[in-house]
Amino acid sequence: MQRRFDKRCAYCGRRPPSPLIMDHIVPVAKGGRHALANILPACGDCNGHKSDLLLVQWKQRPTYPRGR
């Protein structure tokens, strides 16, 4: 999966100095599955900001990393 995104965060596009983290698009806490189709590579900042929000909820918040 990281190769598909060129080792960049799927959300902000950065290549972080620390390893990317597996993020569930639909959080497991909200009924998402732990399956490849529901996982994207994310940097620690984006993963922390997204927390257990659905992707559509997170994109509507002012903390969403637009244009980093």
PDB file of N, CA, C and O in Angstrom:
ATOM      1  N   MET A   1       0.829  -1.189   0.000  1.00  0.00           N
ATOM      2  CA  MET A   1       0.000   0.000   0.000  1.00  0.00           C
ATOM      3  C   MET A   1       0.880   1.261   0.000  1.00  0.00           C
ATOM      4  O   MET A   1       0.587   2.220  -0.714  1.00  0.00           O
ATOM      5  N   GLN A   2       1.943   1.259   0.790  1.00  0.00           N
ATOM      6  CA  GLN A   2       2.802   2.442   0.841  1.00  0.00           C
ATOM      7  C   GLN A   2       3.459   2.695  -0.511  1.00  0.00           C
ATOM      8  O   GLN A   2       3.683   3.844  -0.891  1.00  0.00           O
ATOM      9  N   ARG A   3       3.765   1.628  -1.232  1.00  0.00           N
ATOM     10  CA  ARG A   3       4.381   1.789  -2.554  1.00  0.00           C
ATOM     11  C   ARG A   3       3.402   2.488  -3.508  1.00  0.00           C
ATOM     12  O   ARG A   3       3.806   3.321  -4.319  1.00  0.00           O
ATOM     13  N   ARG A   4       2.129   2.145  -3.404  1.00  0.00           N
ATOM     14  CA  ARG A   4       1.100   2.762  -4.248  1.00  0.00           C
ATOM     15  C   ARG A   4       1.048   4.279  -4.024  1.00  0.00           C
ATOM     16  O   ARG A   4       0.788   5.037  -4.958  1.00  0.00           O
ATOM     17  N   PHE A   5       1.292   4.709  -2.806  1.00  0.00           N
ATOM     18  CA  PHE A   5       1.262   6.135  -2.471  1.00  0.00           C
ATOM     19  C   PHE A   5       2.668   6.745  -2.452  1.00  0.00           C
ATOM     20  O   PHE A   5       2.852   7.860  -1.964  1.00  0.00           O
ATOM     21  N   ASP A   6       3.652   6.023  -2.977  1.00  0.00           N
ATOM     22  CA  ASP A   6       5.033   6.506  -3.051  1.00  0.00           C
ATOM     23  C   ASP A   6       5.578   6.909  -1.681  1.00  0.00           C
ATOM     24  O   ASP A   6       6.317   7.885  -1.548  1.00  0.00           O
ATOM     25  N   LYS A   7       5.195   6.134  -0.671  1.00  0.00           N
ATOM     26  CA  LYS A   7       5.611   6.357   0.722  1.00  0.00           C
ATOM     27  C   LYS A   7       5.212   7.747   1.230  1.00  0.00           C
ATOM     28  O   LYS A   7       5.910   8.349   2.047  1.00  0.00           O
ATOM     29  N   ARG A   8       4.081   8.240   0.729  1.00  0.00           N
ATOM     30  CA  ARG A   8       3.533   9.525   1.159  1.00  0.00           C
ATOM     31  C   ARG A   8       2.218   9.290   1.898  1.00  0.00           C
ATOM     32  O   ARG A   8       1.532   8.291   1.683  1.00  0.00           O
ATOM     33  N   CYS A   9       1.893  10.223   2.762  1.00  0.00           N
ATOM     34  CA  CYS A   9       0.627  10.176   3.472  1.00  0.00           C
ATOM     35  C   CYS A   9      -0.504  10.306   2.451  1.00  0.00           C
ATOM     36  O   CYS A   9      -0.465  11.184   1.588  1.00  0.00           O
ATOM     37  N   ALA A  10      -1.493   9.450   2.545  1.00  0.00           N
ATOM     38  CA  ALA A  10      -2.628   9.482   1.610  1.00  0.00           C
ATOM     39  C   ALA A  10      -3.466  10.748   1.781  1.00  0.00           C
ATOM     40  O   ALA A  10      -4.214  11.115   0.875  1.00  0.00           O
ATOM     41  N   TYR A  11      -3.356  11.409   2.908  1.00  0.00           N
ATOM     42  CA  TYR A  11      -4.180  12.581   3.191  1.00  0.00           C
ATOM     43  C   TYR A  11      -3.489  13.899   2.846  1.00  0.00           C
ATOM     44  O   TYR A  11      -4.079  14.745   2.174  1.00  0.00           O
ATOM     45  N   CYS A  12      -2.254  14.083   3.294  1.00  0.00           N
ATOM     46  CA  CYS A  12      -1.581  15.372   3.074  1.00  0.00           C
ATOM     47  C   CYS A  12      -0.490  15.303   2.008  1.00  0.00           C
ATOM     48  O   CYS A  12      -0.023  16.343   1.543  1.00  0.00           O
ATOM     49  N   GLY A  13      -0.081  14.108   1.617  1.00  0.00           N
ATOM     50  CA  GLY A  13       0.915  13.956   0.566  1.00  0.00           C
ATOM     51  C   GLY A  13       2.355  14.089   1.005  1.00  0.00           C
ATOM     52  O   GLY A  13       3.263  13.994   0.179  1.00  0.00           O
ATOM     53  N   ARG A  14       2.584  14.306   2.297  1.00  0.00           N
ATOM     54  CA  ARG A  14       3.966  14.451   2.791  1.00  0.00           C
ATOM     55  C   ARG A  14       4.637  13.096   2.946  1.00  0.00           C
ATOM     56  O   ARG A  14       3.977  12.070   3.111  1.00  0.00           O
ATOM     57  N   ARG A  15       5.965  13.115   2.891  1.00  0.00           N
ATOM     58  CA  ARG A  15       6.784  11.952   3.253  1.00  0.00           C
ATOM     59  C   ARG A  15       7.339  12.240   4.640  1.00  0.00           C
ATOM     60  O   ARG A  15       8.312  12.981   4.779  1.00  0.00           O
ATOM     61  N   PRO A  16       6.728  11.660   5.665  1.00  0.00           N
ATOM     62  CA  PRO A  16       7.169  11.974   7.022  1.00  0.00           C
ATOM     63  C   PRO A  16       8.502  11.304   7.351  1.00  0.00           C
ATOM     64  O   PRO A  16       8.844  10.276   6.767  1.00  0.00           O
ATOM     65  N   PRO A  17       9.254  11.889   8.290  1.00  0.00           N
ATOM     66  CA  PRO A  17      10.520  11.285   8.705  1.00  0.00           C
ATOM     67  C   PRO A  17      10.309   9.976   9.473  1.00  0.00           C
ATOM     68  O   PRO A  17      11.177   9.103   9.461  1.00  0.00           O
ATOM     69  N   SER A  18       9.175   9.842  10.130  1.00  0.00           N
ATOM     70  CA  SER A  18       8.873   8.600  10.848  1.00  0.00           C
ATOM     71  C   SER A  18       7.988   7.718   9.963  1.00  0.00           C
ATOM     72  O   SER A  18       7.383   8.209   9.010  1.00  0.00           O
ATOM     73  N   PRO A  19       7.911   6.434  10.268  1.00  0.00           N
ATOM     74  CA  PRO A  19       7.118   5.524   9.429  1.00  0.00           C
ATOM     75  C   PRO A  19       5.646   5.927   9.339  1.00  0.00           C
ATOM     76  O   PRO A  19       5.079   6.488  10.276  1.00  0.00           O
ATOM     77  N   LEU A  20       5.052   5.628   8.200  1.00  0.00           N
ATOM     78  CA  LEU A  20       3.623   5.873   8.026  1.00  0.00           C
ATOM     79  C   LEU A  20       2.829   4.903   8.901  1.00  0.00           C
ATOM     80  O   LEU A  20       3.316   3.833   9.266  1.00  0.00           O
ATOM     81  N   ILE A  21       1.613   5.294   9.225  1.00  0.00           N
ATOM     82  CA  ILE A  21       0.745   4.521  10.109  1.00  0.00           C
ATOM     83  C   ILE A  21      -0.454   4.031   9.308  1.00  0.00           C
ATOM     84  O   ILE A  21      -0.956   4.733   8.431  1.00  0.00           O
ATOM     85  N   MET A  22      -0.895   2.850   9.612  1.00  0.00           N
ATOM     86  CA  MET A  22      -2.084   2.295   8.980  1.00  0.00           C
ATOM     87  C   MET A  22      -3.311   3.010   9.547  1.00  0.00           C
ATOM     88  O   MET A  22      -3.528   3.008  10.759  1.00  0.00           O
ATOM     89  N   ASP A  23      -4.114   3.622   8.668  1.00  0.00           N
ATOM     90  CA  ASP A  23      -5.314   4.320   9.111  1.00  0.00           C
ATOM     91  C   ASP A  23      -6.538   3.698   8.462  1.00  0.00           C
ATOM     92  O   ASP A  23      -6.545   3.412   7.265  1.00  0.00           O
ATOM     93  N   HIS A  24      -7.567   3.493   9.263  1.00  0.00           N
ATOM     94  CA  HIS A  24      -8.821   2.944   8.749  1.00  0.00           C
ATOM     95  C   HIS A  24      -9.686   4.090   8.235  1.00  0.00           C
ATOM     96  O   HIS A  24      -9.976   5.024   8.982  1.00  0.00           O
ATOM     97  N   ILE A  25     -10.102   4.033   6.977  1.00  0.00           N
ATOM     98  CA  ILE A  25     -10.946   5.064   6.383  1.00  0.00           C
ATOM     99  C   ILE A  25     -12.235   5.178   7.183  1.00  0.00           C
ATOM    100  O   ILE A  25     -12.613   6.266   7.620  1.00  0.00           O
ATOM    101  N   VAL A  26     -12.900   4.057   7.371  1.00  0.00           N
ATOM    102  CA  VAL A  26     -14.044   3.977   8.287  1.00  0.00           C
ATOM    103  C   VAL A  26     -13.494   3.319   9.545  1.00  0.00           C
ATOM    104  O   VAL A  26     -13.186   2.127   9.524  1.00  0.00           O
ATOM    105  N   PRO A  27     -13.363   4.062  10.638  1.00  0.00           N
ATOM    106  CA  PRO A  27     -12.753   3.518  11.855  1.00  0.00           C
ATOM    107  C   PRO A  27     -13.434   2.233  12.330  1.00  0.00           C
ATOM    108  O   PRO A  27     -14.652   2.078  12.232  1.00  0.00           O
ATOM    109  N   VAL A  28     -12.624   1.331  12.838  1.00  0.00           N
ATOM    110  CA  VAL A  28     -13.133   0.073  13.386  1.00  0.00           C
ATOM    111  C   VAL A  28     -14.142   0.377  14.495  1.00  0.00           C
ATOM    112  O   VAL A  28     -15.130  -0.341  14.651  1.00  0.00           O
ATOM    113  N   ALA A  29     -13.893   1.439  15.264  1.00  0.00           N
ATOM    114  CA  ALA A  29     -14.806   1.828  16.346  1.00  0.00           C
ATOM    115  C   ALA A  29     -16.184   2.238  15.821  1.00  0.00           C
ATOM    116  O   ALA A  29     -17.158   2.264  16.574  1.00  0.00           O
ATOM    117  N   LYS A  30     -16.258   2.555  14.534  1.00  0.00           N
ATOM    118  CA  LYS A  30     -17.540   2.952  13.943  1.00  0.00           C
ATOM    119  C   LYS A  30     -18.036   1.930  12.933  1.00  0.00           C
ATOM    120  O   LYS A  30     -18.807   2.261  12.033  1.00  0.00           O
ATOM    121  N   GLY A  31     -17.596   0.695  13.082  1.00  0.00           N
ATOM    122  CA  GLY A  31     -18.094  -0.386  12.235  1.00  0.00           C
ATOM    123  C   GLY A  31     -17.257  -0.715  11.020  1.00  0.00           C
ATOM    124  O   GLY A  31     -17.627  -1.591  10.239  1.00  0.00           O
ATOM    125  N   GLY A  32     -16.133  -0.031  10.841  1.00  0.00           N
ATOM    126  CA  GLY A  32     -15.257  -0.325   9.708  1.00  0.00           C
ATOM    127  C   GLY A  32     -14.551  -1.654   9.888  1.00  0.00           C
ATOM    128  O   GLY A  32     -14.351  -2.120  11.010  1.00  0.00           O
ATOM    129  N   ARG A  33     -14.182  -2.249   8.786  1.00  0.00           N
ATOM    130  CA  ARG A  33     -13.492  -3.541   8.834  1.00  0.00           C
ATOM    131  C   ARG A  33     -11.987  -3.340   8.783  1.00  0.00           C
ATOM    132  O   ARG A  33     -11.495  -2.349   8.243  1.00  0.00           O
ATOM    133  N   HIS A  34     -11.272  -4.289   9.349  1.00  0.00           N
ATOM    134  CA  HIS A  34      -9.816  -4.291   9.266  1.00  0.00           C
ATOM    135  C   HIS A  34      -9.467  -5.070   7.997  1.00  0.00           C
ATOM    136  O   HIS A  34      -9.043  -6.224   8.045  1.00  0.00           O
ATOM    137  N   ALA A  35      -9.662  -4.392   6.860  1.00  0.00           N
ATOM    138  CA  ALA A  35      -9.445  -4.999   5.553  1.00  0.00           C
ATOM    139  C   ALA A  35      -8.689  -4.012   4.671  1.00  0.00           C
ATOM    140  O   ALA A  35      -8.787  -2.801   4.867  1.00  0.00           O
ATOM    141  N   LEU A  36      -7.948  -4.520   3.714  1.00  0.00           N
ATOM    142  CA  LEU A  36      -7.119  -3.682   2.849  1.00  0.00           C
ATOM    143  C   LEU A  36      -7.912  -2.568   2.171  1.00  0.00           C
ATOM    144  O   LEU A  36      -7.391  -1.466   1.998  1.00  0.00           O
ATOM    145  N   ALA A  37      -9.133  -2.826   1.792  1.00  0.00           N
ATOM    146  CA  ALA A  37      -9.959  -1.811   1.126  1.00  0.00           C
ATOM    147  C   ALA A  37     -10.336  -0.661   2.060  1.00  0.00           C
ATOM    148  O   ALA A  37     -10.809   0.377   1.596  1.00  0.00           O
ATOM    149  N   ASN A  38     -10.134  -0.830   3.364  1.00  0.00           N
ATOM    150  CA  ASN A  38     -10.497   0.195   4.339  1.00  0.00           C
ATOM    151  C   ASN A  38      -9.267   0.818   5.004  1.00  0.00           C
ATOM    152  O   ASN A  38      -9.389   1.473   6.038  1.00  0.00           O
ATOM    153  N   ILE A  39      -8.097   0.618   4.421  1.00  0.00           N
ATOM    154  CA  ILE A  39      -6.852   1.091   5.055  1.00  0.00           C
ATOM    155  C   ILE A  39      -6.065   1.965   4.084  1.00  0.00           C
ATOM    156  O   ILE A  39      -5.933   1.646   2.902  1.00  0.00           O
ATOM    157  N   LEU A  40      -5.544   3.076   4.611  1.00  0.00           N
ATOM    158  CA  LEU A  40      -4.658   3.960   3.862  1.00  0.00           C
ATOM    159  C   LEU A  40      -3.439   4.279   4.722  1.00  0.00           C
ATOM    160  O   LEU A  40      -3.528   4.263   5.949  1.00  0.00           O
ATOM    161  N   PRO A  41      -2.289   4.572   4.084  1.00  0.00           N
ATOM    162  CA  PRO A  41      -1.124   5.002   4.858  1.00  0.00           C
ATOM    163  C   PRO A  41      -1.273   6.467   5.252  1.00  0.00           C
ATOM    164  O   PRO A  41      -1.640   7.300   4.423  1.00  0.00           O
ATOM    165  N   ALA A  42      -0.994   6.780   6.496  1.00  0.00           N
ATOM    166  CA  ALA A  42      -1.127   8.149   6.987  1.00  0.00           C
ATOM    167  C   ALA A  42       0.075   8.530   7.841  1.00  0.00           C
ATOM    168  O   ALA A  42       0.687   7.681   8.489  1.00  0.00           O
ATOM    169  N   CYS A  43       0.404   9.820   7.833  1.00  0.00           N
ATOM    170  CA  CYS A  43       1.449  10.302   8.736  1.00  0.00           C
ATOM    171  C   CYS A  43       0.838  10.405  10.138  1.00  0.00           C
ATOM    172  O   CYS A  43      -0.383  10.389  10.294  1.00  0.00           O
ATOM    173  N   GLY A  44       1.674  10.508  11.125  1.00  0.00           N
ATOM    174  CA  GLY A  44       1.202  10.592  12.504  1.00  0.00           C
ATOM    175  C   GLY A  44       0.308  11.799  12.753  1.00  0.00           C
ATOM    176  O   GLY A  44      -0.668  11.708  13.498  1.00  0.00           O
ATOM    177  N   ASP A  45       0.639  12.938  12.128  1.00  0.00           N
ATOM    178  CA  ASP A  45      -0.181  14.143  12.303  1.00  0.00           C
ATOM    179  C   ASP A  45      -1.601  13.928  11.787  1.00  0.00           C
ATOM    180  O   ASP A  45      -2.571  14.201  12.494  1.00  0.00           O
ATOM    181  N   CYS A  46      -1.720  13.439  10.558  1.00  0.00           N
ATOM    182  CA  CYS A  46      -3.049  13.231   9.981  1.00  0.00           C
ATOM    183  C   CYS A  46      -3.821  12.157  10.734  1.00  0.00           C
ATOM    184  O   CYS A  46      -5.016  12.308  10.985  1.00  0.00           O
ATOM    185  N   ASN A  47      -3.145  11.084  11.091  1.00  0.00           N
ATOM    186  CA  ASN A  47      -3.807  10.008  11.826  1.00  0.00           C
ATOM    187  C   ASN A  47      -4.317  10.524  13.171  1.00  0.00           C
ATOM    188  O   ASN A  47      -5.421  10.177  13.590  1.00  0.00           O
ATOM    189  N   GLY A  48      -3.526  11.342  13.840  1.00  0.00           N
ATOM    190  CA  GLY A  48      -3.933  11.896  15.122  1.00  0.00           C
ATOM    191  C   GLY A  48      -5.097  12.870  15.000  1.00  0.00           C
ATOM    192  O   GLY A  48      -6.010  12.865  15.826  1.00  0.00           O
ATOM    193  N   HIS A  49      -5.060  13.708  13.961  1.00  0.00           N
ATOM    194  CA  HIS A  49      -6.145  14.663  13.755  1.00  0.00           C
ATOM    195  C   HIS A  49      -7.441  13.971  13.355  1.00  0.00           C
ATOM    196  O   HIS A  49      -8.524  14.365  13.789  1.00  0.00           O
ATOM    197  N   LYS A  50      -7.323  12.937  12.524  1.00  0.00           N
ATOM    198  CA  LYS A  50      -8.523  12.233  12.064  1.00  0.00           C
ATOM    199  C   LYS A  50      -9.161  11.464  13.208  1.00  0.00           C
ATOM    200  O   LYS A  50     -10.385  11.413  13.321  1.00  0.00           O
ATOM    201  N   SER A  51      -8.346  10.875  14.044  1.00  0.00           N
ATOM    202  CA  SER A  51      -8.809  10.116  15.204  1.00  0.00           C
ATOM    203  C   SER A  51      -9.838   9.070  14.788  1.00  0.00           C
ATOM    204  O   SER A  51      -9.561   8.254  13.908  1.00  0.00           O
ATOM    205  N   ASP A  52     -11.014   9.078  15.401  1.00  0.00           N
ATOM    206  CA  ASP A  52     -12.020   8.058  15.056  1.00  0.00           C
ATOM    207  C   ASP A  52     -13.155   8.648  14.216  1.00  0.00           C
ATOM    208  O   ASP A  52     -14.275   8.137  14.223  1.00  0.00           O
ATOM    209  N   LEU A  53     -12.849   9.730  13.493  1.00  0.00           N
ATOM    210  CA  LEU A  53     -13.857  10.336  12.623  1.00  0.00           C
ATOM    211  C   LEU A  53     -13.932   9.588  11.300  1.00  0.00           C
ATOM    212  O   LEU A  53     -12.955   8.986  10.855  1.00  0.00           O
ATOM    213  N   LEU A  54     -15.099   9.633  10.683  1.00  0.00           N
ATOM    214  CA  LEU A  54     -15.219   9.141   9.313  1.00  0.00           C
ATOM    215  C   LEU A  54     -14.476  10.121   8.420  1.00  0.00           C
ATOM    216  O   LEU A  54     -14.368  11.300   8.755  1.00  0.00           O
ATOM    217  N   LEU A  55     -13.971   9.658   7.307  1.00  0.00           N
ATOM    218  CA  LEU A  55     -13.205  10.516   6.412  1.00  0.00           C
ATOM    219  C   LEU A  55     -14.013  11.737   5.981  1.00  0.00           C
ATOM    220  O   LEU A  55     -13.471  12.841   5.939  1.00  0.00           O
ATOM    221  N   VAL A  56     -15.280  11.567   5.662  1.00  0.00           N
ATOM    222  CA  VAL A  56     -16.107  12.708   5.246  1.00  0.00           C
ATOM    223  C   VAL A  56     -16.300  13.706   6.386  1.00  0.00           C
ATOM    224  O   VAL A  56     -16.384  14.908   6.137  1.00  0.00           O
ATOM    225  N   GLN A  57     -16.370  13.237   7.619  1.00  0.00           N
ATOM    226  CA  GLN A  57     -16.488  14.144   8.764  1.00  0.00           C
ATOM    227  C   GLN A  57     -15.205  14.934   8.951  1.00  0.00           C
ATOM    228  O   GLN A  57     -15.239  16.141   9.188  1.00  0.00           O
ATOM    229  N   TRP A  58     -14.081  14.254   8.846  1.00  0.00           N
ATOM    230  CA  TRP A  58     -12.782  14.888   9.053  1.00  0.00           C
ATOM    231  C   TRP A  58     -12.497  15.940   7.990  1.00  0.00           C
ATOM    232  O   TRP A  58     -11.962  17.004   8.301  1.00  0.00           O
ATOM    233  N   LYS A  59     -12.851  15.654   6.731  1.00  0.00           N
ATOM    234  CA  LYS A  59     -12.600  16.606   5.646  1.00  0.00           C
ATOM    235  C   LYS A  59     -13.381  17.895   5.820  1.00  0.00           C
ATOM    236  O   LYS A  59     -12.995  18.923   5.264  1.00  0.00           O
ATOM    237  N   GLN A  60     -14.452  17.868   6.566  1.00  0.00           N
ATOM    238  CA  GLN A  60     -15.262  19.064   6.793  1.00  0.00           C
ATOM    239  C   GLN A  60     -14.735  19.922   7.942  1.00  0.00           C
ATOM    240  O   GLN A  60     -15.175  21.058   8.120  1.00  0.00           O
ATOM    241  N   ARG A  61     -13.804  19.391   8.715  1.00  0.00           N
ATOM    242  CA  ARG A  61     -13.273  20.139   9.866  1.00  0.00           C
ATOM    243  C   ARG A  61     -12.168  21.084   9.432  1.00  0.00           C
ATOM    244  O   ARG A  61     -11.478  20.809   8.449  1.00  0.00           O
ATOM    245  N   PRO A  62     -11.984  22.187  10.138  1.00  0.00           N
ATOM    246  CA  PRO A  62     -10.914  23.140   9.784  1.00  0.00           C
ATOM    247  C   PRO A  62      -9.512  22.585   9.982  1.00  0.00           C
ATOM    248  O   PRO A  62      -8.559  23.168   9.464  1.00  0.00           O
ATOM    249  N   THR A  63      -9.343  21.487  10.707  1.00  0.00           N
ATOM    250  CA  THR A  63      -8.011  20.910  10.938  1.00  0.00           C
ATOM    251  C   THR A  63      -7.583  20.001   9.793  1.00  0.00           C
ATOM    252  O   THR A  63      -6.464  19.487   9.811  1.00  0.00           O
ATOM    253  N   TYR A  64      -8.447  19.786   8.789  1.00  0.00           N
ATOM    254  CA  TYR A  64      -8.073  18.926   7.658  1.00  0.00           C
ATOM    255  C   TYR A  64      -6.893  19.565   6.923  1.00  0.00           C
ATOM    256  O   TYR A  64      -6.928  20.762   6.638  1.00  0.00           O
ATOM    257  N   PRO A  65      -5.848  18.789   6.611  1.00  0.00           N
ATOM    258  CA  PRO A  65      -4.604  19.348   6.049  1.00  0.00           C
ATOM    259  C   PRO A  65      -4.698  19.714   4.565  1.00  0.00           C
ATOM    260  O   PRO A  65      -4.086  19.046   3.731  1.00  0.00           O
ATOM    261  N   ARG A  66      -5.432  20.733   4.229  1.00  0.00           N
ATOM    262  CA  ARG A  66      -5.554  21.153   2.826  1.00  0.00           C
ATOM    263  C   ARG A  66      -4.253  21.801   2.353  1.00  0.00           C
ATOM    264  O   ARG A  66      -3.712  22.696   3.002  1.00  0.00           O
ATOM    265  N   GLY A  67      -3.772  21.334   1.222  1.00  0.00           N
ATOM    266  CA  GLY A  67      -2.646  21.963   0.558  1.00  0.00           C
ATOM    267  C   GLY A  67      -1.346  22.011   1.313  1.00  0.00           C
ATOM    268  O   GLY A  67      -0.560  22.935   1.105  1.00  0.00           O
ATOM    269  N   ARG A  68      -1.081  21.052   2.186  1.00  0.00           N
ATOM    270  CA  ARG A  68       0.210  21.050   2.878  1.00  0.00           C
ATOM    271  C   ARG A  68       1.307  20.689   1.939  1.00  0.00           C
ATOM    272  O   ARG A  68       2.470  20.636   2.340  1.00  0.00           O
TER     273      ARG A  68
END
